[in-house]
Amino acid sequence: MSEGRPKVLVIAGYDQSGGAGVLADIKTLEANGVYGYGVCTAMTYQNEREIRRIDWMPEADVLEQIDVCFASAAFDWIKMGITASMSSAAAIIRHVRKCNPRARVVLDPVIKASSGATFWAGVVEAAGHGAVGGGALSGAGHGAASGSDSVEWLAWEELVAESFVLTPNWEEVGCLYPGGEVEDRCRELSRKGSSIYLKGGHNPRFPGRDILWIRGEETVMESVINAGTVCSKHGSGCVLASALAAGLALGYALPAAALRAKQYTAEFLTSNKSLLGWHRWNDCIF
């Protein structure tokens, strides 16, 4: 039964291994004391080592799933994973806001899977053509570069403005904003709208060190748990974003929710030596 627990709506893809996507999100929410509903954006044919192909759900079907969920429960917090495009992600957020104008979104902008599969190709192409040159982030506005008016890039800017917090990793920020300092880009993005939780697994100087920006102010997120040897895990980014959404749904302020998510993910990464992490109940962690 879901009574007595906050509810979070997950909008993400389906992964047969349960390591990433909706299944991993729901397991993470459950372990953190939150009840999760799931909306499927894509049927992926994958395991923890490879993605063979992806069948995207039609946008109308995704929106209908959202309506069915809202017909049963109220959701103040939404966790979003992969979508067919940034335009689709923006349309989904607009639809969620029609269902609940106060809904807040934790967006994990999955651009490239650990297996090598690429998502959101349109905005990556726009970035590669200079859509995110210095002007786009320095306040110079629409005169930045030829790609800056692409539909996908404008959708990305909408996502930054409309999400409560984004959880990219270093490679994803570098892909979106080539040629700049990742930390500077995140700081600027946090001044434009969404807070930024930068996942530090690819941090070139301090691997595993996460950074949170709120309105340009930086907080370094260090795990306080000495849980053992960290091993690479399929879906760890999904787990971090869902743990963050769980903390927010439980009423924690963003910095405290971020620390809880960091701690939970540390336990996940040290749970065993395989690519599939184990989820543990929150009273074993906090």
C-alpha positions in Angstrom: 0.0 0.0 0.0 1.2 3.5 -0.8 -0.6 5.2 2.1 1.7 7.1 4.4 4.5 7.5 1.9 5.2 10.4 -0.4 4.7 9.5 -4.1 7.1 10.3 -7.0 6.2 9.8 -10.7 9.1 8.3 -12.7 9.2 8.9 -16.4 11.9 6.8 -18.0 12.8 3.9 -20.2 12.5 0.1 -19.4 15.7 -1.9 -18.9 15.3 -5.6 -18.7 18.3 -6.0 -16.3 16.7 -3.7 -13.7 19.9 -1.8 -13.4 18.7 1.4 -15.0 15.5 3.1 -16.1 12.1 2.7 -14.5 12.9 -0.5 -12.6 16.0 1.0 -11.0 14.2 4.2 -10.2 11.3 2.4 -8.5 13.7 0.2 -6.4 15.6 3.3 -5.3 12.5 5.1 -4.3 11.2 2.1 -2.4 14.5 1.7 -0.5 14.3 5.4 0.4 10.8 5.2 1.8 9.0 6.7 -1.2 6.3 5.1 -3.4 7.0 5.3 -7.1 4.7 5.2 -10.1 6.3 4.5 -13.5 5.7 5.9 -17.0 7.6 4.1 -19.8 9.1 6.3 -22.5 11.0 3.6 -24.4 11.3 -0.2 -24.5 15.0 -0.8 -24.6 16.5 -4.1 -25.5 19.5 -4.3 -23.1 21.3 -5.8 -20.3 23.9 -4.3 -18.0 26.5 -4.5 -20.8 24.8 -3.4 -24.0 21.8 -1.8 -25.6 20.8 -3.6 -28.7 18.0 -1.3 -29.8 15.4 1.1 -28.5 11.7 1.4 -29.4 10.5 4.8 -28.4 6.9 5.1 -27.1 4.8 7.6 -29.1 4.5 10.8 -27.2 0.7 10.5 -27.0 1.1 7.2 -25.3 3.6 8.6 -22.8 1.2 11.5 -22.0 -1.7 9.0 -21.6 0.3 7.0 -19.1 0.9 10.2 -17.1 -2.8 11.0 -17.1 -3.6 7.5 -15.8 -1.1 8.0 -12.9 -2.5 11.4 -12.0 -6.0 9.9 -12.1 -4.9 7.7 -9.2 -2.5 10.0 -7.2 -1.1 13.4 -6.8 2.6 14.0 -7.6 4.5 17.0 -6.5 7.8 15.5 -7.6 8.7 14.0 -11.0 11.9 12.2 -11.9 12.6 12.1 -15.6 15.1 9.9 -17.4 15.5 9.2 -21.1 13.1 10.6 -23.7 13.2 10.5 -27.5 14.4 14.1 -27.7 14.7 17.2 -25.7 11.6 18.6 -27.4 9.7 15.5 -26.2 11.1 16.0 -22.6 9.9 19.7 -22.7 6.5 18.6 -24.0 6.2 16.0 -21.2 7.0 18.6 -18.5 4.4 21.0 -19.9 1.9 18.2 -19.8 2.8 17.3 -16.2 2.3 21.0 -15.3 -1.2 20.9 -16.7 -1.8 18.0 -14.3 -0.2 19.7 -11.4 1.1 23.3 -11.8 3.2 22.9 -8.7 5.0 19.8 -9.8 8.8 20.0 -9.6 11.1 18.0 -11.8 14.4 16.2 -11.2 15.7 15.8 -14.7 18.6 13.3 -15.4 19.7 14.5 -18.9 20.9 11.1 -20.2 22.8 11.9 -23.4 25.0 8.9 -23.7 24.6 5.5 -22.0 27.6 3.7 -20.5 27.1 1.1 -23.3 27.7 3.8 -25.9 24.1 4.5 -27.1 23.5 8.2 -27.8 20.3 10.0 -26.9 19.2 13.6 -27.7 21.3 13.6 -30.9 19.6 16.8 -32.1 20.9 19.0 -29.3 24.3 17.3 -29.4 24.5 18.1 -33.1 23.5 21.7 -32.4 26.1 22.0 -29.7 28.7 20.7 -32.2 27.8 23.5 -34.6 28.4 26.1 -32.0 25.0 26.5 -30.5 26.5 26.8 -27.1 29.4 29.2 -27.8 30.4 31.8 -25.3 27.4 34.1 -26.0 24.9 31.4 -25.1 26.0 31.3 -21.5 27.6 34.7 -21.0 24.3 36.6 -21.6 25.0 37.6 -25.1 21.8 35.9 -26.0 20.6 34.7 -29.4 23.5 36.1 -31.4 25.7 33.3 -30.1 26.0 31.0 -33.1 24.1 29.5 -36.1 22.8 26.5 -34.1 21.5 28.3 -31.1 18.0 28.7 -32.6 17.6 25.0 -33.3 14.4 23.4 -32.0 16.3 21.0 -29.8 18.5 23.7 -28.3 15.6 25.9 -27.5 14.0 22.8 -25.9 17.1 22.4 -23.8 16.9 26.0 -22.6 13.3 25.4 -21.6 14.3 22.3 -19.6 16.9 24.3 -17.8 14.3 26.9 -16.9 11.6 24.5 -16.0 13.4 21.8 -14.0 14.0 22.1 -10.3 17.3 20.3 -10.5 19.4 18.7 -13.3 21.7 15.8 -12.6 24.2 15.6 -15.5 27.6 14.0 -15.3 30.9 15.6 -16.5 30.8 14.1 -20.0 27.2 15.2 -20.6 28.0 18.8 -19.7 31.1 18.6 -21.9 29.1 17.3 -24.8 26.5 20.1 -24.5 29.1 22.8 -23.9 32.2 21.8 -25.8 35.3 23.9 -25.2 34.5 25.3 -21.8 35.1 24.5 -18.2 32.5 22.1 -17.0 32.2 23.8 -13.5 31.8 27.2 -15.0 29.1 26.0 -17.3 27.2 24.4 -14.4 27.5 27.6 -12.3 26.0 29.7 -15.1 23.2 27.2 -15.8 22.2 27.3 -12.1 21.8 31.1 -12.4 19.4 30.6 -15.3 16.9 28.4 -13.6 17.5 24.9 -12.5 19.9 23.9 -9.7 22.7 21.6 -10.9 23.9 18.4 -9.2 27.0 17.5 -11.2 27.7 13.8 -10.8 31.4 13.3 -10.3 32.2 9.8 -11.5 34.1 11.3 -14.5 35.6 14.2 -12.5 39.1 14.4 -14.0 40.8 15.7 -10.8 38.7 14.2 -8.1 36.9 11.1 -9.3 33.7 10.6 -7.3 33.4 14.2 -6.0 30.0 15.6 -6.8 29.2 19.3 -6.9 25.8 21.0 -6.2 25.1 24.6 -7.5 22.1 26.6 -6.3 21.8 30.0 -7.9 25.5 30.0 -8.7 26.6 29.0 -5.2 28.7 25.8 -5.0 28.6 23.0 -2.5 31.0 20.1 -2.8 29.4 16.8 -2.1 31.7 14.3 -0.4 30.3 10.9 0.8 30.5 10.5 4.6 30.3 6.7 4.4 33.3 4.5 4.2 31.5 1.6 2.6 34.3 -0.2 0.9 35.6 -0.5 -2.7 33.7 1.5 -5.3 32.9 -0.6 -8.4 31.4 0.6 -11.6 27.7 0.1 -11.8 25.2 0.1 -14.6 22.5 2.7 -13.9 24.3 4.6 -11.1 23.2 7.9 -12.6 19.5 6.8 -12.5 20.0 5.7 -8.9 21.5 9.1 -7.8 18.7 11.1 -9.5 16.0 8.9 -8.0 17.5 9.0 -4.5 17.6 12.8 -4.8 14.0 12.9 -5.9 13.1 10.7 -2.9 14.8 13.0 -0.4 13.0 16.0 -1.9 9.7 14.2 -1.7 10.4 13.4 1.9 10.7 17.1 2.6 14.4 17.6 2.8 15.9 20.8 1.5 18.0 20.4 -1.6 21.4 20.3 0.1 20.3 17.7 2.6 18.5 15.7 -0.1 21.7 15.8 -2.2 23.8 14.5 0.6 21.4 11.6 1.3 21.4 10.8 -2.4 25.2 10.8 -2.4 25.3 8.5 0.6 22.8 6.1 -0.9 24.6 6.0 -4.2 27.9 5.3 -2.4 26.3 2.2 -0.8 25.0 1.1 -4.2 28.4 1.4 -5.8 30.1 -0.6 -3.1 27.3 -3.2 -2.7 29.1 -5.9 -4.8 31.7 -6.3 -7.6 29.3 -6.9 -10.5 27.8 -4.2 -12.8 24.4 -4.6 -11.1 24.2 -2.9 -7.7 22.1 -4.0 -4.8 19.5 -1.7 -3.1 19.2 -1.7 0.7 16.6 -0.3 3.0 17.1 3.2 4.2 17.4 2.3 7.8 20.6 0.4 7.0 22.1 3.5 5.5 21.1 6.6 7.5 
